[in-house]
């Protein structure tokens, strides 16, 4: 009969304990109740009630297949790697709840060749450029002067503003645009005709940071709730 050394016995026991403990931890972290511990940060304004699976769908294939595919990619035996654990979040995930016909700046528009230079400055082809998730805010761009990338040659006939758009552009006061104009055009409100009546930039920044909506509550479109989104998948 073979004798097992105490050291080898401890190694075997340790390995078994490690595997079991790892499996238990993995299982616990996949529970809905553990989402707050798995998340890389707090959800953005308006997304607080969403579950992880609303954006993070399971990656294709089982865990072993995903590992094998990515190892093959790492050693050059496969051209592309694959998603591991969950699929990457893309603009398609956002559009499942936020797609609407009245969007003044839909992401697909910026894929047109005429916007290639603007996209180099700010990639408006994807939502996460301005709405980075898990930041506990609404808009994540550093500056509100992004209109300069497309509207340098803007001309407004019968300009109603007391300080003309031409003068504002000449002075490069691009941060003033958002004081009158909701970027996505989803609010019903009277656009001011005097600069003194526009929304202060401080309020705009507070809105970006997750605060009250300075454009009002009268919206043309309401994004789908998680429940409504799930119902739409069943249709």
NUKE-102673 format. One record per residue (C-alpha): chain; y, x, z; residue number from 0. Coordinates in Angstrom, 3 decimals. Last residue first. Layout:
# residues N
<r cadena="A" c2="Y" c1="X" c3="Z" num="NUM"/>
...
***
This chain:
# residues 235
<r cadena="A" c2="40.349" c1="-43.424" c3="-28.366" num="234"/>
<r cadena="A" c2="38.810" c1="-41.501" c3="-25.465" num="233"/>
<r cadena="A" c2="41.182" c1="-38.574" c3="-25.812" num="232"/>
<r cadena="A" c2="44.172" c1="-40.909" c3="-25.510" num="231"/>
<r cadena="A" c2="42.854" c1="-42.150" c3="-22.160" num="230"/>
<r cadena="A" c2="42.780" c1="-38.597" c3="-20.843" num="229"/>
<r cadena="A" c2="46.392" c1="-38.120" c3="-21.930" num="228"/>
<r cadena="A" c2="47.423" c1="-41.374" c3="-20.268" num="227"/>
<r cadena="A" c2="45.854" c1="-40.228" c3="-16.992" num="226"/>
<r cadena="A" c2="47.444" c1="-36.778" c3="-17.233" num="225"/>
<r cadena="A" c2="50.822" c1="-38.389" c3="-17.813" num="224"/>
<r cadena="A" c2="52.113" c1="-38.513" c3="-21.362" num="223"/>
<r cadena="A" c2="55.638" c1="-37.307" c3="-22.037" num="222"/>
<r cadena="A" c2="58.327" c1="-39.975" c3="-22.055" num="221"/>
<r cadena="A" c2="60.335" c1="-40.528" c3="-25.222" num="220"/>
<r cadena="A" c2="63.827" c1="-41.732" c3="-26.044" num="219"/>
<r cadena="A" c2="65.109" c1="-40.828" c3="-22.600" num="218"/>
<r cadena="A" c2="67.675" c1="-42.580" c3="-20.431" num="217"/>
<r cadena="A" c2="67.422" c1="-40.549" c3="-17.224" num="216"/>
<r cadena="A" c2="70.661" c1="-38.608" c3="-17.537" num="215"/>
<r cadena="A" c2="71.821" c1="-35.477" c3="-19.362" num="214"/>
<r cadena="A" c2="72.380" c1="-33.623" c3="-16.086" num="213"/>
<r cadena="A" c2="68.647" c1="-33.794" c3="-15.207" num="212"/>
<r cadena="A" c2="68.260" c1="-32.845" c3="-11.550" num="211"/>
<r cadena="A" c2="66.815" c1="-29.450" c3="-10.646" num="210"/>
<r cadena="A" c2="63.896" c1="-27.448" c3="-12.016" num="209"/>
<r cadena="A" c2="65.500" c1="-24.061" c3="-12.631" num="208"/>
<r cadena="A" c2="66.615" c1="-25.140" c3="-16.088" num="207"/>
<r cadena="A" c2="68.373" c1="-28.117" c3="-14.499" num="206"/>
<r cadena="A" c2="70.095" c1="-25.809" c3="-12.015" num="205"/>
<r cadena="A" c2="71.159" c1="-23.668" c3="-14.958" num="204"/>
<r cadena="A" c2="72.620" c1="-26.690" c3="-16.725" num="203"/>
<r cadena="A" c2="74.433" c1="-27.718" c3="-13.562" num="202"/>
<r cadena="A" c2="76.005" c1="-24.261" c3="-13.294" num="201"/>
<r cadena="A" c2="76.880" c1="-24.401" c3="-16.988" num="200"/>
<r cadena="A" c2="79.129" c1="-27.382" c3="-16.308" num="199"/>
<r cadena="A" c2="78.309" c1="-30.493" c3="-18.381" num="198"/>
<r cadena="A" c2="81.105" c1="-31.241" c3="-20.819" num="197"/>
<r cadena="A" c2="84.163" c1="-33.313" c3="-19.931" num="196"/>
<r cadena="A" c2="86.669" c1="-30.434" c3="-19.988" num="195"/>
<r cadena="A" c2="85.406" c1="-29.488" c3="-23.425" num="194"/>
<r cadena="A" c2="86.622" c1="-32.838" c3="-24.701" num="193"/>
<r cadena="A" c2="84.728" c1="-35.025" c3="-27.144" num="192"/>
<r cadena="A" c2="81.768" c1="-35.640" c3="-24.860" num="191"/>
<r cadena="A" c2="78.356" c1="-36.645" c3="-26.284" num="190"/>
<r cadena="A" c2="77.523" c1="-40.117" c3="-25.026" num="189"/>
<r cadena="A" c2="73.955" c1="-40.316" c3="-23.787" num="188"/>
<r cadena="A" c2="70.439" c1="-41.100" c3="-24.962" num="187"/>
<r cadena="A" c2="68.289" c1="-38.088" c3="-24.165" num="186"/>
<r cadena="A" c2="65.433" c1="-36.609" c3="-26.209" num="185"/>
<r cadena="A" c2="67.484" c1="-34.414" c3="-28.503" num="184"/>
<r cadena="A" c2="65.208" c1="-31.401" c3="-28.052" num="183"/>
<r cadena="A" c2="68.056" c1="-28.997" c3="-27.298" num="182"/>
<r cadena="A" c2="70.171" c1="-31.509" c3="-25.352" num="181"/>
<r cadena="A" c2="73.642" c1="-31.007" c3="-26.788" num="180"/>
<r cadena="A" c2="76.927" c1="-31.065" c3="-24.921" num="179"/>
<r cadena="A" c2="76.744" c1="-28.287" c3="-22.329" num="178"/>
<r cadena="A" c2="73.876" c1="-26.799" c3="-24.341" num="177"/>
<r cadena="A" c2="76.338" c1="-25.662" c3="-26.978" num="176"/>
<r cadena="A" c2="78.667" c1="-23.980" c3="-24.453" num="175"/>
<r cadena="A" c2="76.360" c1="-20.985" c3="-24.054" num="174"/>
<r cadena="A" c2="77.200" c1="-19.922" c3="-27.585" num="173"/>
<r cadena="A" c2="80.796" c1="-19.009" c3="-26.837" num="172"/>
<r cadena="A" c2="80.868" c1="-16.503" c3="-29.675" num="171"/>
<r cadena="A" c2="84.687" c1="-16.719" c3="-29.897" num="170"/>
<r cadena="A" c2="84.425" c1="-17.491" c3="-33.617" num="169"/>
<r cadena="A" c2="81.648" c1="-19.961" c3="-32.834" num="168"/>
<r cadena="A" c2="83.856" c1="-21.830" c3="-30.372" num="167"/>
<r cadena="A" c2="86.746" c1="-21.836" c3="-32.841" num="166"/>
<r cadena="A" c2="84.583" c1="-23.255" c3="-35.622" num="165"/>
<r cadena="A" c2="83.144" c1="-25.833" c3="-33.231" num="164"/>
<r cadena="A" c2="86.685" c1="-27.068" c3="-32.750" num="163"/>
<r cadena="A" c2="88.290" c1="-27.345" c3="-29.335" num="162"/>
<r cadena="A" c2="89.196" c1="-31.025" c3="-28.945" num="161"/>
<r cadena="A" c2="85.749" c1="-31.935" c3="-30.278" num="160"/>
<r cadena="A" c2="85.519" c1="-34.681" c3="-32.899" num="159"/>
<r cadena="A" c2="85.027" c1="-32.318" c3="-35.884" num="158"/>
<r cadena="A" c2="85.717" c1="-34.347" c3="-38.994" num="157"/>
<r cadena="A" c2="83.151" c1="-32.239" c3="-40.836" num="156"/>
<r cadena="A" c2="81.293" c1="-29.746" c3="-38.655" num="155"/>
<r cadena="A" c2="80.532" c1="-26.313" c3="-40.093" num="154"/>
<r cadena="A" c2="77.751" c1="-24.130" c3="-38.679" num="153"/>
<r cadena="A" c2="77.467" c1="-20.646" c3="-40.161" num="152"/>
<r cadena="A" c2="76.319" c1="-18.911" c3="-36.955" num="151"/>
<r cadena="A" c2="73.941" c1="-21.791" c3="-36.199" num="150"/>
<r cadena="A" c2="70.454" c1="-20.280" c3="-36.301" num="149"/>
<r cadena="A" c2="70.223" c1="-17.377" c3="-33.839" num="148"/>
<r cadena="A" c2="73.446" c1="-18.273" c3="-32.066" num="147"/>
<r cadena="A" c2="71.794" c1="-21.367" c3="-30.589" num="146"/>
<r cadena="A" c2="69.949" c1="-19.082" c3="-28.125" num="145"/>
<r cadena="A" c2="73.009" c1="-18.688" c3="-25.873" num="144"/>
<r cadena="A" c2="71.411" c1="-20.326" c3="-22.830" num="143"/>
<r cadena="A" c2="70.316" c1="-17.002" c3="-21.327" num="142"/>
<r cadena="A" c2="67.213" c1="-15.873" c3="-19.437" num="141"/>
<r cadena="A" c2="64.817" c1="-18.364" c3="-20.993" num="140"/>
<r cadena="A" c2="62.427" c1="-19.907" c3="-18.446" num="139"/>
<r cadena="A" c2="63.163" c1="-23.620" c3="-18.693" num="138"/>
<r cadena="A" c2="61.758" c1="-26.171" c3="-16.239" num="137"/>
<r cadena="A" c2="61.011" c1="-24.167" c3="-13.098" num="136"/>
<r cadena="A" c2="58.125" c1="-23.494" c3="-10.730" num="135"/>
<r cadena="A" c2="57.144" c1="-20.341" c3="-12.677" num="134"/>
<r cadena="A" c2="53.512" c1="-21.284" c3="-13.336" num="133"/>
<r cadena="A" c2="54.181" c1="-22.095" c3="-17.002" num="132"/>
<r cadena="A" c2="56.575" c1="-20.328" c3="-19.357" num="131"/>
<r cadena="A" c2="58.738" c1="-22.995" c3="-20.966" num="130"/>
<r cadena="A" c2="61.169" c1="-21.197" c3="-23.261" num="129"/>
<r cadena="A" c2="58.805" c1="-18.876" c3="-25.121" num="128"/>
<r cadena="A" c2="55.924" c1="-21.019" c3="-23.873" num="127"/>
<r cadena="A" c2="56.674" c1="-23.767" c3="-26.388" num="126"/>
<r cadena="A" c2="55.664" c1="-21.772" c3="-29.455" num="125"/>
<r cadena="A" c2="57.242" c1="-21.460" c3="-32.889" num="124"/>
<r cadena="A" c2="60.635" c1="-20.922" c3="-31.235" num="123"/>
<r cadena="A" c2="60.026" c1="-17.183" c3="-30.996" num="122"/>
<r cadena="A" c2="63.470" c1="-15.933" c3="-30.035" num="121"/>
<r cadena="A" c2="65.067" c1="-12.955" c3="-31.781" num="120"/>
<r cadena="A" c2="62.361" c1="-12.344" c3="-34.387" num="119"/>
<r cadena="A" c2="62.102" c1="-16.115" c3="-34.771" num="118"/>
<r cadena="A" c2="65.715" c1="-16.186" c3="-35.944" num="117"/>
<r cadena="A" c2="64.963" c1="-13.727" c3="-38.739" num="116"/>
<r cadena="A" c2="61.958" c1="-15.723" c3="-39.980" num="115"/>
<r cadena="A" c2="63.813" c1="-19.047" c3="-39.840" num="114"/>
<r cadena="A" c2="64.206" c1="-19.547" c3="-43.587" num="113"/>
<r cadena="A" c2="60.490" c1="-18.838" c3="-44.058" num="112"/>
<r cadena="A" c2="59.460" c1="-22.084" c3="-42.292" num="111"/>
<r cadena="A" c2="57.411" c1="-21.537" c3="-39.138" num="110"/>
<r cadena="A" c2="60.440" c1="-22.627" c3="-37.149" num="109"/>
<r cadena="A" c2="59.886" c1="-26.234" c3="-38.175" num="108"/>
<r cadena="A" c2="56.450" c1="-26.282" c3="-36.526" num="107"/>
<r cadena="A" c2="58.004" c1="-25.829" c3="-33.081" num="106"/>
<r cadena="A" c2="59.954" c1="-29.071" c3="-33.274" num="105"/>
<r cadena="A" c2="63.726" c1="-28.654" c3="-32.809" num="104"/>
<r cadena="A" c2="65.358" c1="-32.053" c3="-33.109" num="103"/>
<r cadena="A" c2="62.310" c1="-33.821" c3="-31.653" num="102"/>
<r cadena="A" c2="62.395" c1="-37.477" c3="-32.735" num="101"/>
<r cadena="A" c2="58.828" c1="-37.704" c3="-34.069" num="100"/>
<r cadena="A" c2="57.123" c1="-36.864" c3="-30.807" num="99"/>
<r cadena="A" c2="54.560" c1="-34.397" c3="-29.481" num="98"/>
<r cadena="A" c2="54.829" c1="-33.826" c3="-25.726" num="97"/>
<r cadena="A" c2="51.408" c1="-34.754" c3="-24.332" num="96"/>
<r cadena="A" c2="48.936" c1="-33.345" c3="-26.856" num="95"/>
<r cadena="A" c2="51.758" c1="-31.163" c3="-28.154" num="94"/>
<r cadena="A" c2="51.555" c1="-28.846" c3="-25.155" num="93"/>
<r cadena="A" c2="47.891" c1="-28.017" c3="-25.750" num="92"/>
<r cadena="A" c2="48.575" c1="-27.442" c3="-29.440" num="91"/>
<r cadena="A" c2="51.309" c1="-24.956" c3="-28.504" num="90"/>
<r cadena="A" c2="48.571" c1="-22.685" c3="-27.196" num="89"/>
<r cadena="A" c2="46.744" c1="-22.071" c3="-23.911" num="88"/>
<r cadena="A" c2="43.995" c1="-19.486" c3="-24.311" num="87"/>
<r cadena="A" c2="40.517" c1="-20.918" c3="-23.821" num="86"/>
<r cadena="A" c2="38.837" c1="-20.612" c3="-20.449" num="85"/>
<r cadena="A" c2="36.146" c1="-18.368" c3="-19.005" num="84"/>
<r cadena="A" c2="36.556" c1="-15.603" c3="-21.559" num="83"/>
<r cadena="A" c2="38.062" c1="-16.375" c3="-24.941" num="82"/>
<r cadena="A" c2="36.475" c1="-14.388" c3="-27.737" num="81"/>
<r cadena="A" c2="36.956" c1="-10.916" c3="-29.194" num="80"/>
<r cadena="A" c2="37.448" c1="-10.301" c3="-32.876" num="79"/>
<r cadena="A" c2="35.972" c1="-7.927" c3="-35.465" num="78"/>
<r cadena="A" c2="32.612" c1="-7.413" c3="-33.765" num="77"/>
<r cadena="A" c2="30.609" c1="-4.190" c3="-33.544" num="76"/>
<r cadena="A" c2="33.693" c1="-2.150" c3="-32.689" num="75"/>
<r cadena="A" c2="32.662" c1="-1.126" c3="-29.180" num="74"/>
<r cadena="A" c2="35.168" c1="-3.481" c3="-27.523" num="73"/>
<r cadena="A" c2="34.314" c1="-6.346" c3="-29.894" num="72"/>
<r cadena="A" c2="30.626" c1="-6.096" c3="-29.025" num="71"/>
<r cadena="A" c2="31.553" c1="-6.063" c3="-25.328" num="70"/>
<r cadena="A" c2="33.664" c1="-9.175" c3="-25.938" num="69"/>
<r cadena="A" c2="30.813" c1="-10.996" c3="-27.647" num="68"/>
<r cadena="A" c2="28.270" c1="-10.049" c3="-24.974" num="67"/>
<r cadena="A" c2="30.538" c1="-11.183" c3="-22.144" num="66"/>
<r cadena="A" c2="31.274" c1="-14.517" c3="-23.855" num="65"/>
<r cadena="A" c2="27.582" c1="-15.072" c3="-24.559" num="64"/>
<r cadena="A" c2="26.715" c1="-14.382" c3="-20.922" num="63"/>
<r cadena="A" c2="29.358" c1="-16.811" c3="-19.663" num="62"/>
<r cadena="A" c2="28.220" c1="-19.665" c3="-21.885" num="61"/>
<r cadena="A" c2="29.696" c1="-20.501" c3="-25.265" num="60"/>
<r cadena="A" c2="33.153" c1="-21.811" c3="-26.098" num="59"/>
<r cadena="A" c2="35.871" c1="-21.354" c3="-23.505" num="58"/>
<r cadena="A" c2="36.433" c1="-24.173" c3="-21.039" num="57"/>
<r cadena="A" c2="39.766" c1="-25.925" c3="-21.465" num="56"/>
<r cadena="A" c2="42.792" c1="-24.638" c3="-19.563" num="55"/>
<r cadena="A" c2="45.681" c1="-27.016" c3="-20.193" num="54"/>
<r cadena="A" c2="44.610" c1="-30.318" c3="-18.624" num="53"/>
<r cadena="A" c2="41.692" c1="-28.457" c3="-17.017" num="52"/>
<r cadena="A" c2="44.011" c1="-26.972" c3="-14.397" num="51"/>
<r cadena="A" c2="44.953" c1="-30.378" c3="-13.033" num="50"/>
<r cadena="A" c2="48.421" c1="-31.789" c3="-13.625" num="49"/>
<r cadena="A" c2="50.406" c1="-33.395" c3="-10.805" num="48"/>
<r cadena="A" c2="53.030" c1="-30.654" c3="-10.553" num="47"/>
<r cadena="A" c2="53.668" c1="-30.593" c3="-14.287" num="46"/>
<r cadena="A" c2="57.112" c1="-32.189" c3="-14.321" num="45"/>
<r cadena="A" c2="58.836" c1="-29.103" c3="-12.950" num="44"/>
<r cadena="A" c2="56.632" c1="-26.083" c3="-13.532" num="43"/>
<r cadena="A" c2="53.392" c1="-25.478" c3="-11.670" num="42"/>
<r cadena="A" c2="53.213" c1="-22.945" c3="-8.854" num="41"/>
<r cadena="A" c2="51.670" c1="-19.535" c3="-9.591" num="40"/>
<r cadena="A" c2="48.607" c1="-17.681" c3="-10.871" num="39"/>
<r cadena="A" c2="46.428" c1="-20.677" c3="-10.010" num="38"/>
<r cadena="A" c2="43.054" c1="-19.908" c3="-8.419" num="37"/>
<r cadena="A" c2="44.096" c1="-20.684" c3="-4.839" num="36"/>
<r cadena="A" c2="45.868" c1="-23.933" c3="-5.729" num="35"/>
<r cadena="A" c2="42.907" c1="-24.969" c3="-7.873" num="34"/>
<r cadena="A" c2="40.415" c1="-24.731" c3="-4.995" num="33"/>
<r cadena="A" c2="40.121" c1="-28.493" c3="-4.421" num="32"/>
<r cadena="A" c2="39.103" c1="-28.965" c3="-8.045" num="31"/>
<r cadena="A" c2="36.023" c1="-26.790" c3="-7.456" num="30"/>
<r cadena="A" c2="35.546" c1="-23.760" c3="-9.718" num="29"/>
<r cadena="A" c2="36.580" c1="-21.342" c3="-6.965" num="28"/>
<r cadena="A" c2="33.786" c1="-22.607" c3="-4.717" num="27"/>
<r cadena="A" c2="31.129" c1="-21.961" c3="-7.362" num="26"/>
<r cadena="A" c2="32.309" c1="-18.412" c3="-8.054" num="25"/>
<r cadena="A" c2="32.460" c1="-17.669" c3="-4.325" num="24"/>
<r cadena="A" c2="28.913" c1="-18.990" c3="-3.833" num="23"/>
<r cadena="A" c2="27.576" c1="-17.008" c3="-6.798" num="22"/>
<r cadena="A" c2="29.234" c1="-13.830" c3="-5.537" num="21"/>
<r cadena="A" c2="27.794" c1="-14.344" c3="-2.051" num="20"/>
<r cadena="A" c2="24.307" c1="-14.856" c3="-3.478" num="19"/>
<r cadena="A" c2="24.573" c1="-11.776" c3="-5.693" num="18"/>
<r cadena="A" c2="26.005" c1="-9.632" c3="-2.894" num="17"/>
<r cadena="A" c2="23.405" c1="-10.804" c3="-0.366" num="16"/>
<r cadena="A" c2="20.623" c1="-9.971" c3="-2.814" num="15"/>
<r cadena="A" c2="22.115" c1="-6.546" c3="-3.505" num="14"/>
<r cadena="A" c2="22.538" c1="-5.800" c3="0.208" num="13"/>
<r cadena="A" c2="18.938" c1="-6.785" c3="0.926" num="12"/>
<r cadena="A" c2="17.719" c1="-4.532" c3="-1.878" num="11"/>
<r cadena="A" c2="19.883" c1="-1.627" c3="-0.731" num="10"/>
<r cadena="A" c2="18.829" c1="-2.087" c3="2.888" num="9"/>
<r cadena="A" c2="15.180" c1="-1.947" c3="1.862" num="8"/>
<r cadena="A" c2="15.804" c1="1.172" c3="-0.195" num="7"/>
<r cadena="A" c2="17.347" c1="2.878" c3="2.836" num="6"/>
<r cadena="A" c2="14.539" c1="1.742" c3="5.158" num="5"/>
<r cadena="A" c2="11.995" c1="3.323" c3="2.793" num="4"/>
<r cadena="A" c2="9.462" c1="1.018" c3="1.248" num="3"/>
<r cadena="A" c2="5.856" c1="2.113" c3="1.748" num="2"/>
<r cadena="A" c2="3.417" c1="1.330" c3="-0.997" num="1"/>
<r cadena="A" c2="0.000" c1="0.000" c3="0.000" num="0"/>
***
